[in-house]
Amino acid sequence: MNEHPHTHIGEDGTEYTHVHEHTHAHTHQNTKAVLNRLSRAIGHMESIKRMVEEGRDCSEVLVQLSAVKAAINNTAKVILKDHIEHCLVDAVESGDHEALEELTDAIDRFMK
């Protein structure tokens, strides 16, 4: 588990330190949609695997891989939008600046 202690300063000036254990417990608006998209992408990948096993034309496989790549990117957009609209709003309201840093790091890794 990736734990990072950090300190917040409340509006009254009180300092408090705590650790995020990255066991994100927020309710997400689009969990079902994300799970459905991932299930479809997994099914699509399984069919691409069969195409490769059957020796199908490389250009057909590449076209199908491109479709899966687009589906994964669109799923990431749904997750990012949900995270911004809910989790980051909560983080800003509670003064959790680490959440912004974590999002920036995650976006950087995703975009590579």
C-alpha positions in Angstrom: 0.0 0.0 0.0 1.3 3.5 -0.9 0.9 5.6 2.3 1.9 9.3 2.5 1.4 11.2 5.7 0.5 14.9 5.1 -0.7 17.8 7.1 -3.7 20.0 6.7 -4.4 23.4 8.3 -8.0 24.0 9.2 -9.7 27.3 8.8 -9.2 28.0 12.5 -5.4 27.4 12.1 -5.4 23.9 13.7 -2.9 21.6 12.1 -3.7 17.9 11.7 -1.7 15.1 10.0 -3.1 11.9 8.6 -2.3 9.2 6.1 -4.2 8.3 2.9 -4.0 4.6 2.4 -5.3 4.9 -1.2 -8.4 2.7 -0.5 -10.6 5.2 -2.2 -14.1 4.8 -0.7 -16.0 7.5 -2.5 -19.2 6.6 -4.3 -18.6 7.1 -8.0 -21.4 8.1 -10.3 -20.2 6.0 -13.3 -19.0 2.8 -11.7 -21.5 0.6 -13.6 -20.8 2.3 -16.9 -17.0 1.9 -16.4 -17.4 -1.8 -15.5 -19.6 -2.3 -18.6 -17.0 -0.6 -20.8 -14.2 -2.7 -19.3 -16.1 -5.9 -19.7 -16.7 -5.0 -23.4 -13.0 -4.2 -23.9 -12.0 -7.5 -22.2 -14.4 -9.4 -24.5 -13.0 -7.6 -27.5 -9.4 -8.4 -26.4 -10.4 -12.1 -26.1 -11.7 -12.0 -29.6 -8.5 -10.4 -30.9 -6.5 -13.1 -29.1 -8.5 -15.7 -31.0 -7.9 -13.8 -34.3 -4.1 -14.0 -33.6 -4.4 -17.7 -32.7 -6.2 -18.3 -36.0 -3.6 -16.5 -37.9 -5.9 -13.7 -39.1 -4.5 -10.9 -41.3 -2.3 -8.5 -39.3 -4.1 -5.4 -40.6 -7.4 -6.8 -39.3 -5.8 -7.4 -35.9 -4.3 -3.9 -35.8 -7.7 -2.4 -36.7 -9.3 -4.3 -33.8 -6.5 -3.3 -31.4 -7.1 0.3 -32.4 -10.7 0.0 -31.5 -9.8 -1.5 -28.0 -7.3 1.3 -27.5 -10.0 3.9 -28.2 -12.4 2.1 -25.9 -9.8 2.1 -23.1 -9.0 5.8 -23.6 -12.7 6.7 -23.5 -13.1 4.6 -20.3 -10.3 6.6 -18.8 -12.1 9.8 -19.8 -15.2 8.7 -17.9 -13.1 7.9 -14.8 -11.2 11.2 -15.0 -14.4 13.2 -15.4 -16.0 11.4 -12.4 -12.9 11.9 -10.4 -12.7 15.6 -11.1 -16.4 16.2 -10.5 -16.6 14.3 -7.2 -13.3 13.3 -5.6 -11.3 16.5 -6.4 -14.2 18.6 -5.2 -14.1 16.8 -1.9 -10.3 17.2 -1.8 -10.4 20.9 -2.4 -13.1 21.4 0.2 -11.1 19.5 2.8 -7.8 21.1 1.8 -6.2 17.9 0.5 -3.6 19.1 -1.9 -2.0 15.7 -2.3 -5.1 14.5 -4.2 -4.2 17.0 -7.0 -0.6 15.8 -7.1 -1.8 12.2 -7.3 -4.1 13.1 -10.1 -1.3 14.9 -12.0 1.0 11.9 -11.6 -1.7 9.5 -12.7 -2.5 11.6 -15.8 1.2 11.8 -16.6 1.5 8.0 -16.4 -1.6 7.4 -18.5 -0.5 9.8 -21.2 2.9 8.1 -21.8 
